[in-house]
Amino acid sequence: MKEYDCVELIVEKEQYTKDGVHIGMTGWICDPRSIDETWLVCFDQYGDLPNIATISVKEEDLKLVFTGIPYQSD
């Protein structure tokens, strides 16, 4: 996984639900670094602000939905 990948939460855990994030929700990885096998993930609602939550999620609790588009300079 990498920054800008779209991911889905595949577990229901209290550490996520206390922030309003539940199994089946999708978000995107918003930091290029994985720290202690976790990713910073922004969960948002399509067309609605503010975001639900931006939280650290264990990689094992995520499923890759689609890969982000890497930045390419000319």
Predicted model as a PDB file, atoms N, CA, C, CB and O in Angstrom, pLDDT in the B-factor column:
MODEL        1                                                                  
ATOM      1  N   MET A   1       0.837  -1.175   0.000  1.00 93.00           N  
ATOM      2  CA  MET A   1       0.000   0.000   0.000  1.00 93.00           C  
ATOM      3  C   MET A   1       0.884   1.241   0.000  1.00 93.00           C  
ATOM      4  CB  MET A   1      -0.953  -0.003   1.210  1.00 93.00           C  
ATOM      5  O   MET A   1       2.044   1.214   0.409  1.00 93.00           O  
ATOM      6  N   LYS A   2       0.283   2.333  -0.478  1.00 93.00           N  
ATOM      7  CA  LYS A   2       1.044   3.581  -0.552  1.00 93.00           C  
ATOM      8  C   LYS A   2       0.089   4.772  -0.471  1.00 93.00           C  
ATOM      9  CB  LYS A   2       1.884   3.641  -1.860  1.00 93.00           C  
ATOM     10  O   LYS A   2      -1.131   4.612  -0.515  1.00 93.00           O  
ATOM     11  N   GLU A   3       0.664   5.955  -0.354  1.00 93.00           N  
ATOM     12  CA  GLU A   3      -0.116   7.174  -0.272  1.00 93.00           C  
ATOM     13  C   GLU A   3      -1.064   7.285  -1.469  1.00 93.00           C  
ATOM     14  CB  GLU A   3       0.809   8.397  -0.200  1.00 93.00           C  
ATOM     15  O   GLU A   3      -0.694   6.945  -2.593  1.00 93.00           O  
ATOM     16  N   TYR A   4      -2.260   7.753  -1.227  1.00 92.00           N  
ATOM     17  CA  TYR A   4      -3.347   7.967  -2.190  1.00 92.00           C  
ATOM     18  C   TYR A   4      -4.080   6.693  -2.607  1.00 92.00           C  
ATOM     19  CB  TYR A   4      -2.801   8.630  -3.409  1.00 92.00           C  
ATOM     20  O   TYR A   4      -5.012   6.760  -3.409  1.00 92.00           O  
ATOM     21  N   ASP A   5      -3.678   5.532  -2.079  1.00 95.00           N  
ATOM     22  CA  ASP A   5      -4.452   4.317  -2.352  1.00 95.00           C  
ATOM     23  C   ASP A   5      -5.802   4.415  -1.647  1.00 95.00           C  
ATOM     24  CB  ASP A   5      -3.679   3.042  -1.888  1.00 95.00           C  
ATOM     25  O   ASP A   5      -5.896   4.939  -0.537  1.00 95.00           O  
ATOM     26  N   CYS A   6      -6.832   3.912  -2.293  1.00 93.00           N  
ATOM     27  CA  CYS A   6      -8.154   3.823  -1.698  1.00 93.00           C  
ATOM     28  C   CYS A   6      -8.239   2.476  -0.986  1.00 93.00           C  
ATOM     29  CB  CYS A   6      -9.291   3.981  -2.778  1.00 93.00           C  
ATOM     30  O   CYS A   6      -7.931   1.437  -1.569  1.00 93.00           O  
ATOM     31  N   VAL A   7      -8.658   2.502   0.281  1.00 96.00           N  
ATOM     32  CA  VAL A   7      -8.694   1.288   1.093  1.00 96.00           C  
ATOM     33  C   VAL A   7     -10.058   1.147   1.764  1.00 96.00           C  
ATOM     34  CB  VAL A   7      -7.570   1.306   2.152  1.00 96.00           C  
ATOM     35  O   VAL A   7     -10.789   2.121   1.940  1.00 96.00           O  
ATOM     36  N   GLU A   8     -10.379  -0.093   2.134  1.00 96.00           N  
ATOM     37  CA  GLU A   8     -11.626  -0.394   2.842  1.00 96.00           C  
ATOM     38  C   GLU A   8     -11.285  -1.007   4.194  1.00 96.00           C  
ATOM     39  CB  GLU A   8     -12.534  -1.357   2.008  1.00 96.00           C  
ATOM     40  O   GLU A   8     -10.390  -1.847   4.291  1.00 96.00           O  
ATOM     41  N   LEU A   9     -11.991  -0.591   5.227  1.00 98.00           N  
ATOM     42  CA  LEU A   9     -11.820  -1.179   6.552  1.00 98.00           C  
ATOM     43  C   LEU A   9     -12.540  -2.519   6.579  1.00 98.00           C  
ATOM     44  CB  LEU A   9     -12.358  -0.229   7.670  1.00 98.00           C  
ATOM     45  O   LEU A   9     -13.728  -2.584   6.266  1.00 98.00           O  
ATOM     46  N   ILE A  10     -11.840  -3.589   6.947  1.00 98.00           N  
ATOM     47  CA  ILE A  10     -12.416  -4.937   6.863  1.00 98.00           C  
ATOM     48  C   ILE A  10     -12.705  -5.554   8.233  1.00 98.00           C  
ATOM     49  CB  ILE A  10     -11.481  -5.842   6.095  1.00 98.00           C  
ATOM     50  O   ILE A  10     -13.058  -6.731   8.317  1.00 98.00           O  
ATOM     51  N   VAL A  11     -12.561  -4.777   9.298  1.00 98.00           N  
ATOM     52  CA  VAL A  11     -12.865  -5.262  10.647  1.00 98.00           C  
ATOM     53  C   VAL A  11     -13.653  -4.194  11.400  1.00 98.00           C  
ATOM     54  CB  VAL A  11     -11.559  -5.629  11.419  1.00 98.00           C  
ATOM     55  O   VAL A  11     -13.642  -3.020  11.029  1.00 98.00           O  
ATOM     56  N   GLU A  12     -14.325  -4.611  12.442  1.00 98.00           N  
ATOM     57  CA  GLU A  12     -15.038  -3.692  13.336  1.00 98.00           C  
ATOM     58  C   GLU A  12     -14.308  -3.749  14.676  1.00 98.00           C  
ATOM     59  CB  GLU A  12     -16.586  -4.076  13.486  1.00 98.00           C  
ATOM     60  O   GLU A  12     -14.368  -4.761  15.375  1.00 98.00           O  
ATOM     61  N   LYS A  13     -13.620  -2.664  15.036  1.00 98.00           N  
ATOM     62  CA  LYS A  13     -12.873  -2.620  16.292  1.00 98.00           C  
ATOM     63  C   LYS A  13     -13.213  -1.332  17.036  1.00 98.00           C  
ATOM     64  CB  LYS A  13     -11.340  -2.719  16.034  1.00 98.00           C  
ATOM     65  O   LYS A  13     -13.422  -0.283  16.428  1.00 98.00           O  
ATOM     66  N   GLU A  14     -13.262  -1.432  18.359  1.00 97.00           N  
ATOM     67  CA  GLU A  14     -13.595  -0.279  19.186  1.00 97.00           C  
ATOM     68  C   GLU A  14     -12.668   0.902  18.921  1.00 97.00           C  
ATOM     69  CB  GLU A  14     -13.538  -0.657  20.650  1.00 97.00           C  
ATOM     70  O   GLU A  14     -13.111   2.051  18.934  1.00 97.00           O  
ATOM     71  N   GLN A  15     -11.372   0.630  18.679  1.00 96.00           N  
ATOM     72  CA  GLN A  15     -10.424   1.727  18.451  1.00 96.00           C  
ATOM     73  C   GLN A  15     -10.777   2.541  17.222  1.00 96.00           C  
ATOM     74  CB  GLN A  15      -9.015   1.185  18.311  1.00 96.00           C  
ATOM     75  O   GLN A  15     -10.381   3.702  17.128  1.00 96.00           O  
ATOM     76  N   TYR A  16     -11.512   1.969  16.273  1.00 97.00           N  
ATOM     77  CA  TYR A  16     -11.940   2.694  15.082  1.00 97.00           C  
ATOM     78  C   TYR A  16     -13.352   3.267  15.260  1.00 97.00           C  
ATOM     79  CB  TYR A  16     -11.892   1.771  13.857  1.00 97.00           C  
ATOM     80  O   TYR A  16     -13.627   4.397  14.856  1.00 97.00           O  
ATOM     81  N   THR A  17     -14.241   2.475  15.867  1.00 96.00           N  
ATOM     82  CA  THR A  17     -15.631   2.918  15.993  1.00 96.00           C  
ATOM     83  C   THR A  17     -15.760   4.139  16.896  1.00 96.00           C  
ATOM     84  CB  THR A  17     -16.494   1.788  16.531  1.00 96.00           C  
ATOM     85  O   THR A  17     -16.674   4.942  16.711  1.00 96.00           O  
ATOM     86  N   LYS A  18     -14.873   4.293  17.861  1.00 96.00           N  
ATOM     87  CA  LYS A  18     -14.959   5.475  18.735  1.00 96.00           C  
ATOM     88  C   LYS A  18     -14.735   6.763  17.947  1.00 96.00           C  
ATOM     89  CB  LYS A  18     -13.931   5.377  19.876  1.00 96.00           C  
ATOM     90  O   LYS A  18     -15.103   7.846  18.400  1.00 96.00           O  
ATOM     91  N   ASP A  19     -14.125   6.638  16.756  1.00 95.00           N  
ATOM     92  CA  ASP A  19     -13.929   7.790  15.870  1.00 95.00           C  
ATOM     93  C   ASP A  19     -14.965   7.840  14.751  1.00 95.00           C  
ATOM     94  CB  ASP A  19     -12.532   7.755  15.271  1.00 95.00           C  
ATOM     95  O   ASP A  19     -14.870   8.678  13.854  1.00 95.00           O  
ATOM     96  N   GLY A  20     -15.961   6.941  14.798  1.00 93.00           N  
ATOM     97  CA  GLY A  20     -17.021   6.945  13.795  1.00 93.00           C  
ATOM     98  C   GLY A  20     -16.705   6.152  12.547  1.00 93.00           C  
ATOM     99  O   GLY A  20     -17.391   6.292  11.535  1.00 93.00           O  
ATOM    100  N   VAL A  21     -15.669   5.314  12.601  1.00 95.00           N  
ATOM    101  CA  VAL A  21     -15.249   4.526  11.440  1.00 95.00           C  
ATOM    102  C   VAL A  21     -15.669   3.069  11.665  1.00 95.00           C  
ATOM    103  CB  VAL A  21     -13.695   4.637  11.207  1.00 95.00           C  
ATOM    104  O   VAL A  21     -15.362   2.484  12.704  1.00 95.00           O  
ATOM    105  N   HIS A  22     -16.372   2.490  10.685  1.00 96.00           N  
ATOM    106  CA  HIS A  22     -16.928   1.144  10.832  1.00 96.00           C  
ATOM    107  C   HIS A  22     -16.545   0.265   9.633  1.00 96.00           C  
ATOM    108  CB  HIS A  22     -18.467   1.210  10.977  1.00 96.00           C  
ATOM    109  O   HIS A  22     -16.149   0.757   8.577  1.00 96.00           O  
ATOM    110  N   ILE A  23     -16.677  -1.041   9.834  1.00 97.00           N  
ATOM    111  CA  ILE A  23     -16.369  -2.015   8.793  1.00 97.00           C  
ATOM    112  C   ILE A  23     -17.100  -1.646   7.499  1.00 97.00           C  
ATOM    113  CB  ILE A  23     -16.758  -3.443   9.251  1.00 97.00           C  
ATOM    114  O   ILE A  23     -18.267  -1.253   7.520  1.00 97.00           O  
ATOM    115  N   GLY A  24     -16.397  -1.780   6.381  1.00 96.00           N  
ATOM    116  CA  GLY A  24     -16.978  -1.499   5.072  1.00 96.00           C  
ATOM    117  C   GLY A  24     -16.762  -0.081   4.587  1.00 96.00           C  
ATOM    118  O   GLY A  24     -16.991   0.211   3.413  1.00 96.00           O  
ATOM    119  N   MET A  25     -16.322   0.813   5.474  1.00 94.00           N  
ATOM    120  CA  MET A  25     -16.093   2.199   5.053  1.00 94.00           C  
ATOM    121  C   MET A  25     -14.805   2.287   4.240  1.00 94.00           C  
ATOM    122  CB  MET A  25     -16.024   3.146   6.283  1.00 94.00           C  
ATOM    123  O   MET A  25     -13.850   1.548   4.480  1.00 94.00           O  
ATOM    124  N   THR A  26     -14.795   3.195   3.282  1.00 93.00           N  
ATOM    125  CA  THR A  26     -13.605   3.398   2.468  1.00 93.00           C  
ATOM    126  C   THR A  26     -12.980   4.746   2.779  1.00 93.00           C  
ATOM    127  CB  THR A  26     -13.943   3.297   0.976  1.00 93.00           C  
ATOM    128  O   THR A  26     -13.651   5.698   3.178  1.00 93.00           O  
ATOM    129  N   GLY A  27     -11.681   4.791   2.582  1.00 93.00           N  
ATOM    130  CA  GLY A  27     -10.919   6.015   2.773  1.00 93.00           C  
ATOM    131  C   GLY A  27      -9.683   5.961   1.904  1.00 93.00           C  
ATOM    132  O   GLY A  27      -9.530   5.065   1.074  1.00 93.00           O  
ATOM    133  N   TRP A  28      -8.805   6.922   2.100  1.00 93.00           N  
ATOM    134  CA  TRP A  28      -7.580   6.948   1.306  1.00 93.00           C  
ATOM    135  C   TRP A  28      -6.392   7.202   2.223  1.00 93.00           C  
ATOM    136  CB  TRP A  28      -7.658   8.031   0.197  1.00 93.00           C  
ATOM    137  O   TRP A  28      -6.487   7.926   3.214  1.00 93.00           O  
ATOM    138  N   ILE A  29      -5.278   6.589   1.867  1.00 96.00           N  
ATOM    139  CA  ILE A  29      -4.055   6.740   2.650  1.00 96.00           C  
ATOM    140  C   ILE A  29      -3.511   8.141   2.394  1.00 96.00           C  
ATOM    141  CB  ILE A  29      -2.994   5.638   2.282  1.00 96.00           C  
ATOM    142  O   ILE A  29      -3.252   8.517   1.251  1.00 96.00           O  
ATOM    143  N   CYS A  30      -3.340   8.912   3.474  1.00 94.00           N  
ATOM    144  CA  CYS A  30      -2.985  10.324   3.315  1.00 94.00           C  
ATOM    145  C   CYS A  30      -1.599  10.663   3.847  1.00 94.00           C  
ATOM    146  CB  CYS A  30      -4.001  11.180   4.007  1.00 94.00           C  
ATOM    147  O   CYS A  30      -1.316  11.832   4.107  1.00 94.00           O  
ATOM    148  N   ASP A  31      -0.734   9.676   4.014  1.00 96.00           N  
ATOM    149  CA  ASP A  31       0.639   9.911   4.435  1.00 96.00           C  
ATOM    150  C   ASP A  31       1.502   8.860   3.748  1.00 96.00           C  
ATOM    151  CB  ASP A  31       0.789   9.851   6.006  1.00 96.00           C  
ATOM    152  O   ASP A  31       1.119   7.691   3.706  1.00 96.00           O  
ATOM    153  N   PRO A  32       2.648   9.241   3.213  1.00 95.00           N  
ATOM    154  CA  PRO A  32       3.476   8.269   2.502  1.00 95.00           C  
ATOM    155  C   PRO A  32       4.176   7.261   3.420  1.00 95.00           C  
ATOM    156  CB  PRO A  32       4.507   8.995   1.691  1.00 95.00           C  
ATOM    157  O   PRO A  32       4.736   6.273   2.945  1.00 95.00           O  
ATOM    158  N   ARG A  33       4.145   7.510   4.733  1.00 96.00           N  
ATOM    159  CA  ARG A  33       4.862   6.642   5.666  1.00 96.00           C  
ATOM    160  C   ARG A  33       3.933   5.644   6.342  1.00 96.00           C  
ATOM    161  CB  ARG A  33       5.571   7.476   6.718  1.00 96.00           C  
ATOM    162  O   ARG A  33       2.819   5.980   6.745  1.00 96.00           O  
ATOM    163  N   SER A  34       4.413   4.414   6.455  1.00 96.00           N  
ATOM    164  CA  SER A  34       3.750   3.416   7.280  1.00 96.00           C  
ATOM    165  C   SER A  34       4.552   3.348   8.574  1.00 96.00           C  
ATOM    166  CB  SER A  34       3.659   2.000   6.556  1.00 96.00           C  
ATOM    167  O   SER A  34       5.756   3.090   8.544  1.00 96.00           O  
ATOM    168  N   ILE A  35       3.896   3.578   9.708  1.00 95.00           N  
ATOM    169  CA  ILE A  35       4.574   3.598  10.992  1.00 95.00           C  
ATOM    170  C   ILE A  35       4.044   2.444  11.838  1.00 95.00           C  
ATOM    171  CB  ILE A  35       4.372   4.963  11.713  1.00 95.00           C  
ATOM    172  O   ILE A  35       2.845   2.364  12.107  1.00 95.00           O  
ATOM    173  N   ASP A  36       4.937   1.556  12.254  1.00 96.00           N  
ATOM    174  CA  ASP A  36       4.563   0.379  13.052  1.00 96.00           C  
ATOM    175  C   ASP A  36       3.429  -0.409  12.405  1.00 96.00           C  
ATOM    176  CB  ASP A  36       4.152   0.805  14.462  1.00 96.00           C  
ATOM    177  O   ASP A  36       2.489  -0.831  13.078  1.00 96.00           O  
ATOM    178  N   GLU A  37       3.527  -0.601  11.090  1.00 96.00           N  
ATOM    179  CA  GLU A  37       2.559  -1.370  10.300  1.00 96.00           C  
ATOM    180  C   GLU A  37       1.159  -0.753  10.328  1.00 96.00           C  
ATOM    181  CB  GLU A  37       2.495  -2.801  10.812  1.00 96.00           C  
ATOM    182  O   GLU A  37       0.161  -1.464  10.203  1.00 96.00           O  
ATOM    183  N   THR A  38       1.089   0.584  10.495  1.00 98.00           N  
ATOM    184  CA  THR A  38      -0.183   1.291  10.401  1.00 98.00           C  
ATOM    185  C   THR A  38      -0.068   2.378   9.344  1.00 98.00           C  
ATOM    186  CB  THR A  38      -0.591   1.895  11.772  1.00 98.00           C  
ATOM    187  O   THR A  38       1.025   2.845   9.022  1.00 98.00           O  
ATOM    188  N   TRP A  39      -1.217   2.770   8.812  1.00 98.00           N  
ATOM    189  CA  TRP A  39      -1.298   3.836   7.820  1.00 98.00           C  
ATOM    190  C   TRP A  39      -2.241   4.911   8.336  1.00 98.00           C  
ATOM    191  CB  TRP A  39      -1.776   3.292   6.443  1.00 98.00           C  
ATOM    192  O   TRP A  39      -3.212   4.605   9.028  1.00 98.00           O  
ATOM    193  N   LEU A  40      -1.965   6.153   8.009  1.00 97.00           N  
ATOM    194  CA  LEU A  40      -2.879   7.245   8.315  1.00 97.00           C  
ATOM    195  C   LEU A  40      -3.916   7.275   7.189  1.00 97.00           C  
ATOM    196  CB  LEU A  40      -2.117   8.633   8.453  1.00 97.00           C  
ATOM    197  O   LEU A  40      -3.580   7.499   6.026  1.00 97.00           O  
ATOM    198  N   VAL A  41      -5.171   7.048   7.553  1.00 97.00           N  
ATOM    199  CA  VAL A  41      -6.242   6.936   6.562  1.00 97.00           C  
ATOM    200  C   VAL A  41      -7.297   8.006   6.835  1.00 97.00           C  
ATOM    201  CB  VAL A  41      -6.879   5.513   6.588  1.00 97.00           C  
ATOM    202  O   VAL A  41      -7.729   8.197   7.972  1.00 97.00           O  
ATOM    203  N   CYS A  42      -7.699   8.694   5.777  1.00 94.00           N  
ATOM    204  CA  CYS A  42      -8.754   9.703   5.851  1.00 94.00           C  
ATOM    205  C   CYS A  42     -10.049   9.052   5.366  1.00 94.00           C  
ATOM    206  CB  CYS A  42      -8.395  10.982   4.995  1.00 94.00           C  
ATOM    207  O   CYS A  42     -10.152   8.633   4.213  1.00 94.00           O  
ATOM    208  N   PHE A  43     -11.028   8.976   6.257  1.00 93.00           N  
ATOM    209  CA  PHE A  43     -12.346   8.461   5.908  1.00 93.00           C  
ATOM    210  C   PHE A  43     -13.261   9.662   5.728  1.00 93.00           C  
ATOM    211  CB  PHE A  43     -12.898   7.472   7.004  1.00 93.00           C  
ATOM    212  O   PHE A  43     -13.436  10.463   6.646  1.00 93.00           O  
ATOM    213  N   ASP A  44     -13.839   9.782   4.549  1.00 82.00           N  
ATOM    214  CA  ASP A  44     -14.714  10.915   4.286  1.00 82.00           C  
ATOM    215  C   ASP A  44     -16.005  10.447   3.648  1.00 82.00           C  
ATOM    216  CB  ASP A  44     -14.019  11.939   3.390  1.00 82.00           C  
ATOM    217  O   ASP A  44     -16.133   9.287   3.256  1.00 82.00           O  
ATOM    218  N   GLN A  45     -16.951  11.347   3.548  1.00 70.00           N  
ATOM    219  CA  GLN A  45     -18.213  11.068   2.893  1.00 70.00           C  
ATOM    220  C   GLN A  45     -18.199  11.792   1.563  1.00 70.00           C  
ATOM    221  CB  GLN A  45     -19.431  11.503   3.771  1.00 70.00           C  
ATOM    222  O   GLN A  45     -17.852  12.972   1.503  1.00 70.00           O  
ATOM    223  N   TYR A  46     -18.569  11.109   0.505  1.00 64.00           N  
ATOM    224  CA  TYR A  46     -18.538  11.690  -0.826  1.00 64.00           C  
ATOM    225  C   TYR A  46     -19.322  12.998  -0.854  1.00 64.00           C  
ATOM    226  CB  TYR A  46     -19.103  10.704  -1.856  1.00 64.00           C  
ATOM    227  O   TYR A  46     -20.509  13.032  -0.531  1.00 64.00           O  
ATOM    228  N   GLY A  47     -18.649  14.057  -1.239  1.00 63.00           N  
ATOM    229  CA  GLY A  47     -19.287  15.359  -1.399  1.00 63.00           C  
ATOM    230  C   GLY A  47     -19.677  16.043  -0.106  1.00 63.00           C  
ATOM    231  O   GLY A  47     -20.426  17.021  -0.127  1.00 63.00           O  
ATOM    232  N   ASP A  48     -19.183  15.546   1.026  1.00 64.00           N  
ATOM    233  CA  ASP A  48     -19.585  16.114   2.302  1.00 64.00           C  
ATOM    234  C   ASP A  48     -18.361  16.407   3.153  1.00 64.00           C  
ATOM    235  CB  ASP A  48     -20.539  15.168   3.040  1.00 64.00           C  
ATOM    236  O   ASP A  48     -17.464  15.574   3.282  1.00 64.00           O  
ATOM    237  N   LEU A  49     -18.336  17.596   3.729  1.00 63.00           N  
ATOM    238  CA  LEU A  49     -17.262  17.975   4.651  1.00 63.00           C  
ATOM    239  C   LEU A  49     -17.899  18.265   5.995  1.00 63.00           C  
ATOM    240  CB  LEU A  49     -16.449  19.215   4.125  1.00 63.00           C  
ATOM    241  O   LEU A  49     -19.070  18.645   6.014  1.00 63.00           O  
ATOM    242  N   PRO A  50     -17.241  18.122   7.083  1.00 73.00           N  
ATOM    243  CA  PRO A  50     -15.840  17.710   7.203  1.00 73.00           C  
ATOM    244  C   PRO A  50     -15.695  16.194   7.085  1.00 73.00           C  
ATOM    245  CB  PRO A  50     -15.257  18.188   8.536  1.00 73.00           C  
ATOM    246  O   PRO A  50     -16.687  15.470   7.000  1.00 73.00           O  
ATOM    247  N   ASN A  51     -14.447  15.727   7.082  1.00 78.00           N  
ATOM    248  CA  ASN A  51     -14.178  14.296   7.042  1.00 78.00           C  
ATOM    249  C   ASN A  51     -14.736  13.633   8.294  1.00 78.00           C  
ATOM    250  CB  ASN A  51     -12.663  14.024   6.911  1.00 78.00           C  
ATOM    251  O   ASN A  51     -14.866  14.269   9.340  1.00 78.00           O  
ATOM    252  N   ILE A  52     -15.063  12.358   8.179  1.00 88.00           N  
ATOM    253  CA  ILE A  52     -15.523  11.602   9.344  1.00 88.00           C  
ATOM    254  C   ILE A  52     -14.378  11.490  10.344  1.00 88.00           C  
ATOM    255  CB  ILE A  52     -16.039  10.188   8.931  1.00 88.00           C  
ATOM    256  O   ILE A  52     -14.544  11.799  11.524  1.00 88.00           O  
ATOM    257  N   ALA A  53     -13.217  11.046   9.867  1.00 93.00           N  
ATOM    258  CA  ALA A  53     -12.057  10.898  10.744  1.00 93.00           C  
ATOM    259  C   ALA A  53     -10.813  10.665   9.900  1.00 93.00           C  
ATOM    260  CB  ALA A  53     -12.263   9.735  11.748  1.00 93.00           C  
ATOM    261  O   ALA A  53     -10.884  10.137   8.791  1.00 93.00           O  
ATOM    262  N   THR A  54      -9.696  11.062  10.439  1.00 95.00           N  
ATOM    263  CA  THR A  54      -8.389  10.706   9.888  1.00 95.00           C  
ATOM    264  C   THR A  54      -7.651  10.015  11.020  1.00 95.00           C  
ATOM    265  CB  THR A  54      -7.589  11.977   9.336  1.00 95.00           C  
ATOM    266  O   THR A  54      -7.261  10.651  12.000  1.00 95.00           O  
ATOM    267  N   ILE A  55      -7.460   8.696  10.880  1.00 97.00           N  
ATOM    268  CA  ILE A  55      -6.924   7.886  11.968  1.00 97.00           C  
ATOM    269  C   ILE A  55      -5.867   6.911  11.461  1.00 97.00           C  
ATOM    270  CB  ILE A  55      -8.049   7.125  12.666  1.00 97.00           C  
ATOM    271  O   ILE A  55      -5.782   6.625  10.267  1.00 97.00           O  
ATOM    272  N   SER A  56      -5.065   6.409  12.396  1.00 98.00           N  
ATOM    273  CA  SER A  56      -4.094   5.362  12.081  1.00 98.00           C  
ATOM    274  C   SER A  56      -4.812   4.018  12.097  1.00 98.00           C  
ATOM    275  CB  SER A  56      -2.898   5.372  13.092  1.00 98.00           C  
ATOM    276  O   SER A  56      -5.549   3.703  13.031  1.00 98.00           O  
ATOM    277  N   VAL A  57      -4.582   3.224  11.040  1.00 98.00           N  
ATOM    278  CA  VAL A  57      -5.233   1.923  10.914  1.00 98.00           C  
ATOM    279  C   VAL A  57      -4.173   0.877  10.606  1.00 98.00           C  
ATOM    280  CB  VAL A  57      -6.333   1.945   9.809  1.00 98.00           C  
ATOM    281  O   VAL A  57      -3.302   1.086   9.763  1.00 98.00           O  
ATOM    282  N   LYS A  58      -4.261  -0.256  11.305  1.00 98.00           N  
ATOM    283  CA  LYS A  58      -3.324  -1.348  11.042  1.00 98.00           C  
ATOM    284  C   LYS A  58      -3.507  -1.848   9.609  1.00 98.00           C  
ATOM    285  CB  LYS A  58      -3.528  -2.508  12.056  1.00 98.00           C  
ATOM    286  O   LYS A  58      -4.630  -1.985   9.124  1.00 98.00           O  
ATOM    287  N   GLU A  59      -2.389  -2.116   8.945  1.00 98.00           N  
ATOM    288  CA  GLU A  59      -2.450  -2.580   7.558  1.00 98.00           C  
ATOM    289  C   GLU A  59      -3.279  -3.851   7.429  1.00 98.00           C  
ATOM    290  CB  GLU A  59      -1.045  -2.822   7.019  1.00 98.00           C  
ATOM    291  O   GLU A  59      -3.986  -4.025   6.437  1.00 98.00           O  
ATOM    292  N   GLU A  60      -3.203  -4.735   8.409  1.00 98.00           N  
ATOM    293  CA  GLU A  60      -3.953  -5.995   8.354  1.00 98.00           C  
ATOM    294  C   GLU A  60      -5.472  -5.777   8.429  1.00 98.00           C  
ATOM    295  CB  GLU A  60      -3.510  -6.911   9.492  1.00 98.00           C  
ATOM    296  O   GLU A  60      -6.244  -6.682   8.112  1.00 98.00           O  
ATOM    297  N   ASP A  61      -5.895  -4.589   8.843  1.00 98.00           N  
ATOM    298  CA  ASP A  61      -7.316  -4.275   8.946  1.00 98.00           C  
ATOM    299  C   ASP A  61      -7.856  -3.580   7.699  1.00 98.00           C  
ATOM    300  CB  ASP A  61      -7.561  -3.407  10.157  1.00 98.00           C  
ATOM    301  O   ASP A  61      -9.015  -3.168   7.664  1.00 98.00           O  
ATOM    302  N   LEU A  62      -7.013  -3.451   6.679  1.00 98.00           N  
ATOM    303  CA  LEU A  62      -7.380  -2.753   5.449  1.00 98.00           C  
ATOM    304  C   LEU A  62      -7.337  -3.680   4.244  1.00 98.00           C  
ATOM    305  CB  LEU A  62      -6.457  -1.566   5.220  1.00 98.00           C  
ATOM    306  O   LEU A  62      -6.550  -4.624   4.190  1.00 98.00           O  
ATOM    307  N   LYS A  63      -8.204  -3.386   3.280  1.00 97.00           N  
ATOM    308  CA  LYS A  63      -8.166  -4.066   1.984  1.00 97.00           C  
ATOM    309  C   LYS A  63      -7.984  -2.985   0.922  1.00 97.00           C  
ATOM    310  CB  LYS A  63      -9.480  -4.923   1.726  1.00 97.00           C  
ATOM    311  O   LYS A  63      -8.665  -1.960   0.956  1.00 97.00           O  
ATOM    312  N   LEU A  64      -7.081  -3.208  -0.006  1.00 96.00           N  
ATOM    313  CA  LEU A  64      -6.856  -2.272  -1.102  1.00 96.00           C  
ATOM    314  C   LEU A  64      -8.042  -2.321  -2.053  1.00 96.00           C  
ATOM    315  CB  LEU A  64      -5.537  -2.597  -1.851  1.00 96.00           C  
ATOM    316  O   LEU A  64      -8.395  -3.386  -2.558  1.00 96.00           O  
ATOM    317  N   VAL A  65      -8.662  -1.161  -2.298  1.00 94.00           N  
ATOM    318  CA  VAL A  65      -9.788  -1.070  -3.231  1.00 94.00           C  
ATOM    319  C   VAL A  65      -9.248  -0.736  -4.617  1.00 94.00           C  
ATOM    320  CB  VAL A  65     -10.827   0.003  -2.765  1.00 94.00           C  
ATOM    321  O   VAL A  65      -9.537  -1.440  -5.584  1.00 94.00           O  
ATOM    322  N   PHE A  66      -8.470   0.331  -4.713  1.00 91.00           N  
ATOM    323  CA  PHE A  66      -7.741   0.619  -5.937  1.00 91.00           C  
ATOM    324  C   PHE A  66      -6.528   1.452  -5.593  1.00 91.00           C  
ATOM    325  CB  PHE A  66      -8.635   1.343  -6.969  1.00 91.00           C  
ATOM    326  O   PHE A  66      -6.497   2.168  -4.592  1.00 91.00           O  
ATOM    327  N   THR A  67      -5.538   1.339  -6.445  1.00 90.00           N  
ATOM    328  CA  THR A  67      -4.279   2.031  -6.205  1.00 90.00           C  
ATOM    329  C   THR A  67      -4.363   3.464  -6.710  1.00 90.00           C  
ATOM    330  CB  THR A  67      -3.114   1.291  -6.882  1.00 90.00           C  
ATOM    331  O   THR A  67      -4.985   3.750  -7.733  1.00 90.00           O  
ATOM    332  N   GLY A  68      -3.719   4.356  -5.960  1.00 78.00           N  
ATOM    333  CA  GLY A  68      -3.698   5.759  -6.351  1.00 78.00           C  
ATOM    334  C   GLY A  68      -2.845   5.976  -7.588  1.00 78.00           C  
ATOM    335  O   GLY A  68      -2.084   5.096  -7.992  1.00 78.00           O  
ATOM    336  N   ILE A  69      -2.975   7.131  -8.177  1.00 63.00           N  
ATOM    337  CA  ILE A  69      -2.215   7.468  -9.369  1.00 63.00           C  
ATOM    338  C   ILE A  69      -0.924   8.145  -8.937  1.00 63.00           C  
ATOM    339  CB  ILE A  69      -3.036   8.381 -10.328  1.00 63.00           C  
ATOM    340  O   ILE A  69      -0.971   9.204  -8.310  1.00 63.00           O  
ATOM    341  N   PRO A  70       0.226   7.561  -9.255  1.00 55.00           N  
ATOM    342  CA  PRO A  70       1.487   8.185  -8.840  1.00 55.00           C  
ATOM    343  C   PRO A  70       1.722   9.496  -9.580  1.00 55.00           C  
ATOM    344  CB  PRO A  70       2.664   7.231  -9.082  1.00 55.00           C  
ATOM    345  O   PRO A  70       1.377   9.630 -10.754  1.00 55.00           O  
ATOM    346  N   TYR A  71       2.302  10.442  -8.890  1.00 56.00           N  
ATOM    347  CA  TYR A  71       2.634  11.739  -9.486  1.00 56.00           C  
ATOM    348  C   TYR A  71       3.810  11.558 -10.446  1.00 56.00           C  
ATOM    349  CB  TYR A  71       2.974  12.795  -8.382  1.00 56.00           C  
ATOM    350  O   TYR A  71       4.807  10.919 -10.110  1.00 56.00           O  
ATOM    351  N   GLN A  72       3.684  12.115 -11.611  1.00 50.00           N  
ATOM    352  CA  GLN A  72       4.774  12.076 -12.595  1.00 50.00           C  
ATOM    353  C   GLN A  72       5.041  13.478 -13.079  1.00 50.00           C  
ATOM    354  CB  GLN A  72       4.435  11.141 -13.789  1.00 50.00           C  
ATOM    355  O   GLN A  72       4.128  14.184 -13.507  1.00 50.00           O  
ATOM    356  N   SER A  73       6.293  13.879 -13.010  1.00 53.00           N  
ATOM    357  CA  SER A  73       6.636  15.212 -13.514  1.00 53.00           C  
ATOM    358  C   SER A  73       7.125  15.090 -14.951  1.00 53.00           C  
ATOM    359  CB  SER A  73       7.719  15.891 -12.620  1.00 53.00           C  
ATOM    360  O   SER A  73       7.596  14.033 -15.371  1.00 53.00           O  
ATOM    361  N   ASP A  74       7.007  16.183 -15.696  1.00 49.00           N  
ATOM    362  CA  ASP A  74       7.444  16.190 -17.109  1.00 49.00           C  
ATOM    363  C   ASP A  74       8.933  16.321 -17.229  1.00 49.00           C  
ATOM    364  CB  ASP A  74       6.779  17.319 -17.874  1.00 49.00           C  
ATOM    365  O   ASP A  74       9.463  16.343 -18.340  1.00 49.00           O  
TER     366      ASP A  74                                                      
ENDMDL                                                                          
END                                                                             
